[in-house]
């Protein structure tokens, strides 16, 4: 199975992907993932070519088989890129979710560890007796770390193996400070308490920043999810109305009239179908970038808001269709 991985991916990329799977907490066999991706990609590409078989006519005078293979290769490539993008988004979401699960309870756990150390326990005992079910995945990880330490493993190694599983700078820095304080022989209890308060203070600051920029995010969301679909649907309806009106005008009687106005070309602009395709593309792009901007403004990182971007896109396109139906009904009732 290793041959399949090396056939499509370089060794450095294979190691990087496996590292990302571990950080995201995914137990995925890379070889099987590639095989299934190729199979599904090929099937989807064939279905797309069957549905859009009229595209073969663009290759004038070229053998049908060559045309088919060319389009299949192009479609396969674009579908594979789309799969890679979606899978990258899924991995990023899993990494952020795991990181947030740890960071949300980290300060409370460290407070208990500081209290245990202040009560006279050794650091391994303090880590063990601070474990609570409410800490979720952190309780499981710290239980593993405490068992390794009690079994005689090096504490620094056990802690670093734990922190490397998560994409969390806060987690890594907190335990680096803990290890360094133990090695230096300082007042461990007070230092752990300060680390816990710093983590909590960082979380409070993030919530305050998110609250202060709520109005900006609401404005961006309104513009991309509500205003843009409404304006595009209204423009689409106007194009349809103008097209119907120009078709009813008899321009044959005015062809001999000398005028600078382009009377003969009236109604030959963009069609309603082309504009609708344009609207779908623009709504998708606008919603995508709006979701990214909202995530950066509110959370400080695009990764934090990846899970919300599909909802923005679906809501934007759905409202466009809804507004189109409403405007169609409205204009038909008034005889336009």
ROTORSE-970480 format. One record per residue (C-alpha): residue number from 1; x negated, y negated, z; residue in three letters. Coordinates in nm, 4 decimals. Layout:
@num:NUM&u:X&v:Y&w:Z&residuo:ALA;
...
This chain:
@num:1&u:0.0000&v:0.0000&w:0.0000&residuo:UNK;
@num:2&u:-0.2966&v:-0.2339&w:0.0507&residuo:UNK;
@num:3&u:-0.3570&v:-0.2198&w:-0.3260&residuo:UNK;
@num:4&u:-0.0201&v:-0.3855&w:-0.3888&residuo:UNK;
@num:5&u:-0.1067&v:-0.6763&w:-0.1609&residuo:UNK;
@num:6&u:-0.4505&v:-0.7284&w:-0.3180&residuo:UNK;
@num:7&u:-0.2982&v:-0.7070&w:-0.6665&residuo:UNK;
@num:8&u:-0.0886&v:-1.0217&w:-0.6159&residuo:UNK;
@num:9&u:-0.2565&v:-1.2061&w:-0.3282&residuo:UNK;
@num:10&u:-0.6165&v:-1.2878&w:-0.2282&residuo:UNK;
@num:11&u:-0.7493&v:-1.1497&w:0.0996&residuo:UNK;
@num:12&u:-0.7585&v:-1.4910&w:0.2688&residuo:UNK;
@num:13&u:-0.3904&v:-1.5504&w:0.1863&residuo:UNK;
@num:14&u:-0.2982&v:-1.2023&w:0.3130&residuo:UNK;
@num:15&u:-0.4630&v:-1.2737&w:0.6486&residuo:UNK;
@num:16&u:-0.2985&v:-1.6153&w:0.6647&residuo:UNK;
@num:17&u:0.0468&v:-1.4688&w:0.5932&residuo:UNK;
@num:18&u:0.0013&v:-1.1965&w:0.8534&residuo:UNK;
@num:19&u:-0.1005&v:-1.4626&w:1.1039&residuo:UNK;
@num:20&u:0.2134&v:-1.6639&w:1.0232&residuo:UNK;
@num:21&u:0.4304&v:-1.3530&w:1.0656&residuo:UNK;
@num:22&u:0.2813&v:-1.2931&w:1.4100&residuo:UNK;
@num:23&u:0.3355&v:-1.6550&w:1.5175&residuo:UNK;
@num:24&u:0.6947&v:-1.6427&w:1.3916&residuo:UNK;
@num:25&u:0.7536&v:-1.3153&w:1.5784&residuo:UNK;
@num:26&u:0.8398&v:-1.1245&w:1.2588&residuo:UNK;
@num:27&u:0.7509&v:-0.7576&w:1.2236&residuo:UNK;
@num:28&u:0.7213&v:-0.7505&w:0.8457&residuo:UNK;
@num:29&u:0.5245&v:-0.5148&w:0.6236&residuo:UNK;
@num:30&u:0.3723&v:-0.7408&w:0.3583&residuo:UNK;
@num:31&u:0.3521&v:-0.4627&w:0.0975&residuo:UNK;
@num:32&u:0.7204&v:-0.3741&w:0.1315&residuo:UNK;
@num:33&u:0.8107&v:-0.7425&w:0.1254&residuo:UNK;
@num:34&u:0.6270&v:-0.7908&w:-0.2042&residuo:UNK;
@num:35&u:0.7835&v:-0.4791&w:-0.3595&residuo:UNK;
@num:36&u:1.1373&v:-0.5801&w:-0.2648&residuo:UNK;
@num:37&u:1.0747&v:-0.9384&w:-0.3736&residuo:UNK;
@num:38&u:0.9602&v:-0.8245&w:-0.7180&residuo:UNK;
@num:39&u:1.2579&v:-0.5878&w:-0.7572&residuo:UNK;
@num:40&u:1.5174&v:-0.8450&w:-0.6473&residuo:UNK;
@num:41&u:1.3470&v:-1.1192&w:-0.8481&residuo:UNK;
@num:42&u:1.3560&v:-0.9027&w:-1.1628&residuo:UNK;
@num:43&u:1.7253&v:-0.8206&w:-1.1177&residuo:UNK;
@num:44&u:1.8198&v:-1.1851&w:-1.0604&residuo:UNK;
@num:45&u:1.6135&v:-1.2915&w:-1.3630&residuo:UNK;
@num:46&u:1.7920&v:-1.0351&w:-1.5834&residuo:UNK;
@num:47&u:2.1319&v:-1.1513&w:-1.4596&residuo:UNK;
@num:48&u:2.0403&v:-1.5144&w:-1.5309&residuo:UNK;
@num:49&u:1.9247&v:-1.4263&w:-1.8827&residuo:UNK;
@num:50&u:2.2474&v:-1.2347&w:-1.9505&residuo:UNK;
@num:51&u:2.4632&v:-1.5212&w:-1.8267&residuo:UNK;
@num:52&u:2.2653&v:-1.7785&w:-2.0280&residuo:UNK;
@num:53&u:2.1871&v:-1.5646&w:-2.3312&residuo:UNK;
@num:54&u:2.2662&v:-1.8542&w:-2.5668&residuo:UNK;
@num:55&u:1.9289&v:-2.0040&w:-2.4715&residuo:UNK;
@num:56&u:1.7623&v:-1.7524&w:-2.7038&residuo:UNK;
@num:57&u:1.8790&v:-1.9646&w:-2.9950&residuo:UNK;
@num:58&u:1.6168&v:-2.2252&w:-2.9061&residuo:UNK;
@num:59&u:1.3448&v:-1.9973&w:-3.0421&residuo:UNK;
@num:60&u:1.4087&v:-2.0380&w:-3.4130&residuo:UNK;
@num:61&u:1.2518&v:-1.7743&w:-3.6323&residuo:UNK;
@num:62&u:1.0949&v:-1.5863&w:-3.3374&residuo:UNK;
@num:63&u:1.1443&v:-1.2164&w:-3.2728&residuo:UNK;
@num:64&u:1.4292&v:-1.1555&w:-3.0245&residuo:UNK;
@num:65&u:1.2119&v:-0.9281&w:-2.8072&residuo:UNK;
@num:66&u:0.9376&v:-1.1902&w:-2.7793&residuo:UNK;
@num:67&u:1.1956&v:-1.4543&w:-2.6966&residuo:UNK;
@num:68&u:1.3498&v:-1.2293&w:-2.4300&residuo:UNK;
@num:69&u:1.0145&v:-1.1487&w:-2.2679&residuo:UNK;
@num:70&u:0.9143&v:-1.5164&w:-2.2679&residuo:UNK;
@num:71&u:1.2331&v:-1.6296&w:-2.1014&residuo:UNK;
@num:72&u:1.2174&v:-1.3389&w:-1.8569&residuo:UNK;
@num:73&u:0.8635&v:-1.4370&w:-1.7504&residuo:UNK;
@num:74&u:0.9613&v:-1.8031&w:-1.7065&residuo:UNK;
@num:75&u:1.2771&v:-1.7170&w:-1.5118&residuo:UNK;
@num:76&u:1.0883&v:-1.4631&w:-1.2986&residuo:UNK;
@num:77&u:0.8292&v:-1.7265&w:-1.2062&residuo:UNK;
@num:78&u:1.0836&v:-1.9924&w:-1.1053&residuo:UNK;
@num:79&u:1.2934&v:-1.7451&w:-0.9037&residuo:UNK;
@num:80&u:0.9796&v:-1.6199&w:-0.7276&residuo:UNK;
@num:81&u:0.8810&v:-1.9781&w:-0.6394&residuo:UNK;
@num:82&u:1.2320&v:-2.0362&w:-0.5035&residuo:UNK;
@num:83&u:1.2080&v:-1.7164&w:-0.2940&residuo:UNK;
@num:84&u:0.8690&v:-1.8254&w:-0.1603&residuo:UNK;
@num:85&u:1.0035&v:-2.1690&w:-0.0669&residuo:UNK;
@num:86&u:1.3088&v:-2.0252&w:0.1118&residuo:UNK;
@num:87&u:1.0985&v:-1.7661&w:0.2946&residuo:UNK;
@num:88&u:0.8505&v:-2.0325&w:0.4018&residuo:UNK;
@num:89&u:1.1409&v:-2.2360&w:0.5389&residuo:UNK;
@num:90&u:1.2682&v:-1.9311&w:0.7283&residuo:UNK;
@num:91&u:0.9256&v:-1.8601&w:0.8806&residuo:UNK;
@num:92&u:0.8884&v:-2.2255&w:0.9803&residuo:UNK;
@num:93&u:1.2308&v:-2.2212&w:1.1446&residuo:UNK;
@num:94&u:1.1441&v:-1.9056&w:1.3427&residuo:UNK;
@num:95&u:0.8149&v:-2.0598&w:1.4582&residuo:UNK;
@num:96&u:0.9866&v:-2.3776&w:1.5754&residuo:UNK;
@num:97&u:1.2617&v:-2.1805&w:1.7486&residuo:UNK;
@num:98&u:1.0112&v:-1.9634&w:1.9378&residuo:UNK;
@num:99&u:0.8074&v:-2.2700&w:2.0319&residuo:UNK;
@num:100&u:1.1117&v:-2.4545&w:2.1660&residuo:UNK;
@num:101&u:1.2203&v:-2.1515&w:2.3698&residuo:UNK;
@num:102&u:0.8830&v:-2.1530&w:2.5423&residuo:UNK;
@num:103&u:0.8447&v:-2.5283&w:2.5885&residuo:UNK;
@num:104&u:1.1974&v:-2.5794&w:2.7284&residuo:UNK;
@num:105&u:1.1220&v:-2.3687&w:3.0374&residuo:UNK;
@num:106&u:0.7454&v:-2.4163&w:3.0621&residuo:UNK;
@num:107&u:0.7567&v:-2.7034&w:3.3120&residuo:UNK;
@num:108&u:0.9941&v:-2.5173&w:3.5467&residuo:UNK;
@num:109&u:0.7736&v:-2.2095&w:3.5361&residuo:UNK;
@num:110&u:0.4583&v:-2.4068&w:3.6104&residuo:UNK;
@num:111&u:0.6301&v:-2.5752&w:3.9062&residuo:UNK;
@num:112&u:0.6976&v:-2.2316&w:4.0572&residuo:UNK;
@num:113&u:0.3379&v:-2.1257&w:3.9899&residuo:UNK;
@num:114&u:0.2122&v:-2.4409&w:4.1654&residuo:UNK;
@num:115&u:0.4391&v:-2.3710&w:4.4643&residuo:UNK;
@num:116&u:0.3132&v:-2.0114&w:4.4867&residuo:UNK;
@num:117&u:-0.0505&v:-2.1195&w:4.4690&residuo:UNK;
@num:118&u:0.0159&v:-2.3834&w:4.7361&residuo:UNK;
@num:119&u:0.1658&v:-2.1095&w:4.9537&residuo:UNK;
@num:120&u:-0.1656&v:-1.9211&w:4.9479&residuo:UNK;
@num:121&u:-0.1187&v:-1.6716&w:4.6642&residuo:UNK;
@num:122&u:-0.3944&v:-1.5904&w:4.4170&residuo:UNK;
@num:123&u:-0.3400&v:-1.7107&w:4.0613&residuo:UNK;
@num:124&u:-0.2425&v:-1.3665&w:3.9269&residuo:UNK;
@num:125&u:0.0092&v:-1.3215&w:4.2103&residuo:UNK;
@num:126&u:0.1398&v:-1.6753&w:4.1537&residuo:UNK;
@num:127&u:0.1951&v:-1.6033&w:3.7833&residuo:UNK;
@num:128&u:0.3734&v:-1.2757&w:3.8657&residuo:UNK;
@num:129&u:0.6046&v:-1.4024&w:4.1399&residuo:UNK;
@num:130&u:0.7027&v:-1.7112&w:3.9394&residuo:UNK;
@num:131&u:0.8718&v:-1.4956&w:3.6745&residuo:UNK;
@num:132&u:1.2510&v:-1.5392&w:3.6555&residuo:UNK;
@num:133&u:1.5047&v:-1.3937&w:3.4137&residuo:UNK;
@num:134&u:1.6228&v:-1.7440&w:3.3216&residuo:UNK;
@num:135&u:1.2845&v:-1.8125&w:3.1600&residuo:UNK;
@num:136&u:1.3689&v:-1.5693&w:2.8792&residuo:UNK;
@num:137&u:1.0818&v:-1.4978&w:2.6417&residuo:UNK;
@num:138&u:0.8353&v:-1.6847&w:2.8644&residuo:UNK;
@num:139&u:0.9160&v:-1.4435&w:3.1501&residuo:UNK;
@num:140&u:0.8351&v:-1.1466&w:2.9261&residuo:UNK;
@num:141&u:0.5090&v:-1.3006&w:2.8021&residuo:UNK;
@num:142&u:0.3889&v:-1.4020&w:3.1484&residuo:UNK;
@num:143&u:0.4768&v:-1.0600&w:3.2843&residuo:UNK;
@num:144&u:0.2482&v:-0.9124&w:3.0181&residuo:UNK;
@num:145&u:-0.0289&v:-1.1602&w:3.1040&residuo:UNK;
@num:146&u:0.0007&v:-1.0922&w:3.4785&residuo:UNK;
@num:147&u:-0.0135&v:-0.7156&w:3.4233&residuo:UNK;
@num:148&u:-0.3290&v:-0.7502&w:3.2124&residuo:UNK;
@num:149&u:-0.4953&v:-0.9621&w:3.4814&residuo:UNK;
@num:150&u:-0.3976&v:-0.7191&w:3.7592&residuo:UNK;
@num:151&u:-0.5290&v:-0.4314&w:3.5482&residuo:UNK;
@num:152&u:-0.8729&v:-0.5941&w:3.5429&residuo:UNK;
@num:153&u:-0.8687&v:-0.7797&w:3.2091&residuo:UNK;
@num:154&u:-1.0321&v:-1.1187&w:3.1824&residuo:UNK;
@num:155&u:-0.7792&v:-1.3883&w:3.2655&residuo:UNK;
@num:156&u:-0.9038&v:-1.6286&w:3.0000&residuo:UNK;
@num:157&u:-0.8732&v:-1.3646&w:2.7288&residuo:UNK;
@num:158&u:-0.5241&v:-1.2592&w:2.8398&residuo:UNK;
@num:159&u:-0.3988&v:-1.6193&w:2.8502&residuo:UNK;
@num:160&u:-0.5472&v:-1.7137&w:2.5125&residuo:UNK;
@num:161&u:-0.3962&v:-1.4031&w:2.3501&residuo:UNK;
@num:162&u:-0.0590&v:-1.5204&w:2.4800&residuo:UNK;
@num:163&u:-0.0936&v:-1.8822&w:2.3633&residuo:UNK;
@num:164&u:-0.2136&v:-1.7763&w:2.0166&residuo:UNK;
@num:165&u:0.1238&v:-1.6094&w:1.9565&residuo:UNK;
@num:166&u:0.2980&v:-1.9464&w:1.9472&residuo:UNK;
@num:167&u:0.2579&v:-2.2594&w:1.7399&residuo:UNK;
@num:168&u:0.2716&v:-2.4869&w:2.0441&residuo:UNK;
@num:169&u:-0.0058&v:-2.7380&w:2.1197&residuo:UNK;
@num:170&u:0.1626&v:-2.8193&w:2.4532&residuo:UNK;
@num:171&u:0.1508&v:-2.4555&w:2.5618&residuo:UNK;
@num:172&u:-0.2130&v:-2.4156&w:2.4604&residuo:UNK;
@num:173&u:-0.3296&v:-2.7388&w:2.6254&residuo:UNK;
@num:174&u:-0.1421&v:-2.6591&w:2.9468&residuo:UNK;
@num:175&u:-0.3087&v:-2.3226&w:2.9918&residuo:UNK;
@num:176&u:-0.6489&v:-2.4507&w:2.8776&residuo:UNK;
@num:177&u:-0.6327&v:-2.7024&w:3.1623&residuo:UNK;
@num:178&u:-0.5234&v:-2.4236&w:3.3982&residuo:UNK;
@num:179&u:-0.8184&v:-2.2008&w:3.3004&residuo:UNK;
@num:180&u:-1.0678&v:-2.4864&w:3.3234&residuo:UNK;
@num:181&u:-0.9403&v:-2.5873&w:3.6695&residuo:UNK;
@num:182&u:-0.9792&v:-2.2305&w:3.7939&residuo:UNK;
@num:183&u:-1.3339&v:-2.2095&w:3.6557&residuo:UNK;
@num:184&u:-1.4307&v:-2.5458&w:3.8062&residuo:UNK;
@num:185&u:-1.2870&v:-2.4539&w:4.1472&residuo:UNK;
@num:186&u:-1.0673&v:-2.7618&w:4.1836&residuo:UNK;
@num:187&u:-0.7345&v:-2.8058&w:4.3606&residuo:UNK;
@num:188&u:-0.5307&v:-2.5712&w:4.1430&residuo:UNK;
@num:189&u:-0.1852&v:-2.6255&w:4.2949&residuo:UNK;
@num:190&u:-0.1808&v:-3.0030&w:4.2486&residuo:UNK;
@num:191&u:-0.3253&v:-2.9772&w:3.8982&residuo:UNK;
@num:192&u:-0.0614&v:-2.7223&w:3.7889&residuo:UNK;
@num:193&u:0.2077&v:-2.9473&w:3.9326&residuo:UNK;
@num:194&u:0.0712&v:-3.2423&w:3.7329&residuo:UNK;
@num:195&u:0.0635&v:-3.0302&w:3.4164&residuo:UNK;
@num:196&u:0.4269&v:-2.9304&w:3.4750&residuo:UNK;
@num:197&u:0.5302&v:-3.2932&w:3.5243&residuo:UNK;
@num:198&u:0.3440&v:-3.3996&w:3.2070&residuo:UNK;
@num:199&u:0.5307&v:-3.1361&w:3.0051&residuo:UNK;
@num:200&u:0.8623&v:-3.2493&w:3.1539&residuo:UNK;
@num:201&u:0.7791&v:-3.6157&w:3.0923&residuo:UNK;
@num:202&u:0.6976&v:-3.5378&w:2.7286&residuo:UNK;
@num:203&u:1.0363&v:-3.3701&w:2.6848&residuo:UNK;
@num:204&u:1.2186&v:-3.6654&w:2.8447&residuo:UNK;
@num:205&u:1.0340&v:-3.9088&w:2.6171&residuo:UNK;
@num:206&u:1.1361&v:-3.7125&w:2.3071&residuo:UNK;
@num:207&u:1.5014&v:-3.7218&w:2.4148&residuo:UNK;
@num:208&u:1.4846&v:-4.0972&w:2.4767&residuo:UNK;
@num:209&u:1.3326&v:-4.1577&w:2.1331&residuo:UNK;
@num:210&u:1.5997&v:-3.9402&w:1.9707&residuo:UNK;
@num:211&u:1.8684&v:-4.1402&w:2.1507&residuo:UNK;
@num:212&u:1.7218&v:-4.4757&w:2.0438&residuo:UNK;
@num:213&u:1.7225&v:-4.3868&w:1.6723&residuo:UNK;
@num:214&u:2.0704&v:-4.2322&w:1.6655&residuo:UNK;
@num:215&u:2.2204&v:-4.5290&w:1.4767&residuo:UNK;
@num:216&u:1.9537&v:-4.5057&w:1.2052&residuo:UNK;
@num:217&u:2.0108&v:-4.1336&w:1.1554&residuo:UNK;
@num:218&u:2.3891&v:-4.1839&w:1.1443&residuo:UNK;
@num:219&u:2.3505&v:-4.4491&w:0.8742&residuo:UNK;
@num:220&u:2.1232&v:-4.2239&w:0.6639&residuo:UNK;
@num:221&u:2.3622&v:-3.9310&w:0.7090&residuo:UNK;
@num:222&u:2.6648&v:-4.1442&w:0.6119&residuo:UNK;
@num:223&u:2.4901&v:-4.2772&w:0.3002&residuo:UNK;
@num:224&u:2.3778&v:-3.9345&w:0.1754&residuo:UNK;
@num:225&u:2.6616&v:-3.7057&w:0.2878&residuo:UNK;
@num:226&u:2.9703&v:-3.9313&w:0.2517&residuo:UNK;
@num:227&u:2.9005&v:-4.2491&w:0.0527&residuo:UNK;
@num:228&u:2.6974&v:-4.0876&w:-0.2271&residuo:UNK;
@num:229&u:2.9553&v:-3.8101&w:-0.3032&residuo:UNK;
@num:230&u:3.2354&v:-4.0684&w:-0.3017&residuo:UNK;
@num:231&u:3.0569&v:-4.2994&w:-0.5459&residuo:UNK;
@num:232&u:2.9526&v:-4.0152&w:-0.7762&residuo:UNK;
@num:233&u:3.3066&v:-3.8725&w:-0.7831&residuo:UNK;
@num:234&u:3.4483&v:-4.2195&w:-0.8577&residuo:UNK;
@num:235&u:3.1968&v:-4.2692&w:-1.1396&residuo:UNK;
@num:236&u:3.2823&v:-3.9262&w:-1.2780&residuo:UNK;
@num:237&u:3.6528&v:-4.0117&w:-1.2810&residuo:UNK;
@num:238&u:3.5861&v:-4.3498&w:-1.4508&residuo:UNK;
@num:239&u:3.3855&v:-4.1770&w:-1.7246&residuo:UNK;
@num:240&u:3.6732&v:-3.9354&w:-1.7867&residuo:UNK;
@num:241&u:3.9261&v:-4.2212&w:-1.8013&residuo:UNK;
@num:242&u:3.7123&v:-4.4314&w:-2.0365&residuo:UNK;
@num:243&u:3.6515&v:-4.1304&w:-2.2588&residuo:UNK;
@num:244&u:4.0268&v:-4.0623&w:-2.2830&residuo:UNK;
@num:245&u:4.1018&v:-4.4283&w:-2.3592&residuo:UNK;
@num:246&u:3.8395&v:-4.4614&w:-2.6326&residuo:UNK;
@num:247&u:3.9645&v:-4.1439&w:-2.8014&residuo:UNK;
@num:248&u:4.3095&v:-4.3050&w:-2.8346&residuo:UNK;
@num:249&u:4.1709&v:-4.6177&w:-3.0024&residuo:UNK;
@num:250&u:4.1744&v:-4.6143&w:-3.3828&residuo:UNK;
@num:251&u:3.8453&v:-4.7708&w:-3.4852&residuo:UNK;
@num:252&u:3.8861&v:-4.7020&w:-3.8587&residuo:UNK;
@num:253&u:4.0717&v:-5.0293&w:-3.9120&residuo:UNK;
@num:254&u:3.7936&v:-5.2399&w:-3.7630&residuo:UNK;
@num:255&u:3.4968&v:-5.0888&w:-3.9402&residuo:UNK;
@num:256&u:3.5027&v:-5.3649&w:-4.2031&residuo:UNK;
@num:257&u:3.5130&v:-5.6421&w:-3.9437&residuo:UNK;
@num:258&u:3.1831&v:-5.8274&w:-3.9100&residuo:UNK;
@num:259&u:3.0880&v:-5.8391&w:-3.5440&residuo:UNK;
@num:260&u:2.7789&v:-5.8041&w:-3.3292&residuo:UNK;
@num:261&u:2.9625&v:-5.5777&w:-3.0834&residuo:UNK;
@num:262&u:2.8836&v:-5.2030&w:-3.1192&residuo:UNK;
@num:263&u:3.2485&v:-5.1126&w:-3.1817&residuo:UNK;
@num:264&u:3.1671&v:-4.7957&w:-3.3759&residuo:UNK;
@num:265&u:2.9665&v:-4.6512&w:-3.0877&residuo:UNK;
@num:266&u:3.2297&v:-4.7028&w:-2.8171&residuo:UNK;
@num:267&u:3.2832&v:-4.3861&w:-2.6142&residuo:UNK;
@num:268&u:2.9578&v:-4.2228&w:-2.7277&residuo:UNK;
@num:269&u:2.7804&v:-4.2558&w:-2.3918&residuo:UNK;
@num:270&u:2.7172&v:-3.9863&w:-2.1309&residuo:UNK;
@num:271&u:2.9820&v:-3.7154&w:-2.1172&residuo:UNK;
@num:272&u:3.1723&v:-3.6244&w:-1.8011&residuo:UNK;
@num:273&u:3.0141&v:-3.2770&w:-1.7974&residuo:UNK;
@num:274&u:2.6593&v:-3.4142&w:-1.8207&residuo:UNK;
@num:275&u:2.7298&v:-3.6672&w:-1.5478&residuo:UNK;
@num:276&u:2.8690&v:-3.3931&w:-1.3222&residuo:UNK;
@num:277&u:2.5468&v:-3.1930&w:-1.3621&residuo:UNK;
@num:278&u:2.3487&v:-3.5100&w:-1.2912&residuo:UNK;
@num:279&u:2.5605&v:-3.5718&w:-0.9778&residuo:UNK;
@num:280&u:2.4961&v:-3.2190&w:-0.8458&residuo:UNK;
@num:281&u:2.1210&v:-3.2585&w:-0.8949&residuo:UNK;
@num:282&u:2.1097&v:-3.6033&w:-0.7344&residuo:UNK;
@num:283&u:2.3257&v:-3.4962&w:-0.4388&residuo:UNK;
@num:284&u:2.0974&v:-3.1984&w:-0.3793&residuo:UNK;
@num:285&u:1.7818&v:-3.4134&w:-0.3936&residuo:UNK;
@num:286&u:1.9327&v:-3.6945&w:-0.1855&residuo:UNK;
@num:287&u:2.0605&v:-3.4581&w:0.0836&residuo:UNK;
@num:288&u:1.7277&v:-3.2733&w:0.0923&residuo:UNK;
@num:289&u:1.5196&v:-3.5867&w:0.1465&residuo:UNK;
@num:290&u:1.7771&v:-3.7393&w:0.3810&residuo:UNK;
@num:291&u:1.7568&v:-3.4303&w:0.5994&residuo:UNK;
@num:292&u:1.3785&v:-3.4567&w:0.6025&residuo:UNK;
@num:293&u:1.3870&v:-3.8266&w:0.6917&residuo:UNK;
@num:294&u:1.6404&v:-3.7683&w:0.9714&residuo:UNK;
@num:295&u:1.4252&v:-3.4873&w:1.1089&residuo:UNK;
@num:296&u:1.1126&v:-3.7051&w:1.1064&residuo:UNK;
@num:297&u:1.2883&v:-4.0028&w:1.2664&residuo:UNK;
@num:298&u:1.4689&v:-3.8004&w:1.5327&residuo:UNK;
@num:299&u:1.2305&v:-3.5141&w:1.6053&residuo:UNK;
@num:300&u:0.8964&v:-3.6391&w:1.4758&residuo:UNK;
@num:301&u:0.8523&v:-3.3470&w:1.2354&residuo:UNK;
@num:302&u:1.0265&v:-3.2052&w:0.9290&residuo:UNK;
@num:303&u:0.9993&v:-2.8549&w:1.0749&residuo:UNK;
@num:304&u:1.2316&v:-2.9420&w:1.3619&residuo:UNK;
@num:305&u:1.5217&v:-3.0192&w:1.1282&residuo:UNK;
@num:306&u:1.4799&v:-2.7548&w:0.8582&residuo:UNK;
@num:307&u:1.7842&v:-2.5621&w:0.9817&residuo:UNK;
@num:308&u:2.0095&v:-2.8678&w:0.9301&residuo:UNK;
@num:309&u:1.9087&v:-2.9452&w:0.5696&residuo:UNK;
@num:310&u:2.1278&v:-2.6699&w:0.4111&residuo:UNK;
@num:311&u:2.4289&v:-2.8082&w:0.6009&residuo:UNK;
@num:312&u:2.3638&v:-3.1573&w:0.4587&residuo:UNK;
@num:313&u:2.3426&v:-3.0189&w:0.1048&residuo:UNK;
@num:314&u:2.6569&v:-2.8051&w:0.1391&residuo:UNK;
@num:315&u:2.8537&v:-3.0912&w:0.3000&residuo:UNK;
@num:316&u:2.7448&v:-3.3405&w:0.0337&residuo:UNK;
@num:317&u:2.8403&v:-3.1201&w:-0.2638&residuo:UNK;
@num:318&u:3.1633&v:-3.0051&w:-0.0951&residuo:UNK;
@num:319&u:3.2709&v:-3.3647&w:-0.0330&residuo:UNK;
@num:320&u:3.1921&v:-3.4502&w:-0.3946&residuo:UNK;
@num:321&u:3.4288&v:-3.1757&w:-0.5108&residuo:UNK;
@num:322&u:3.6906&v:-3.2816&w:-0.2552&residuo:UNK;
@num:323&u:3.6733&v:-3.6481&w:-0.3562&residuo:UNK;
@num:324&u:3.6957&v:-3.5458&w:-0.7228&residuo:UNK;
@num:325&u:4.0180&v:-3.3537&w:-0.6561&residuo:UNK;
@num:326&u:4.1649&v:-3.6427&w:-0.4557&residuo:UNK;
@num:327&u:4.0776&v:-3.9028&w:-0.7214&residuo:UNK;
@num:328&u:4.2129&v:-3.6811&w:-0.9992&residuo:UNK;
@num:329&u:4.5425&v:-3.6490&w:-0.8143&residuo:UNK;
@num:330&u:4.5491&v:-4.0219&w:-0.7312&residuo:UNK;
@num:331&u:4.4901&v:-4.1417&w:-1.0875&residuo:UNK;
@num:332&u:4.7333&v:-3.8881&w:-1.2337&residuo:UNK;
@num:333&u:5.0093&v:-4.0162&w:-1.0010&residuo:UNK;
@num:334&u:4.9643&v:-4.3715&w:-1.1277&residuo:UNK;
@num:335&u:4.9617&v:-4.2602&w:-1.4904&residuo:UNK;
@num:336&u:4.5906&v:-4.2979&w:-1.5703&residuo:UNK;
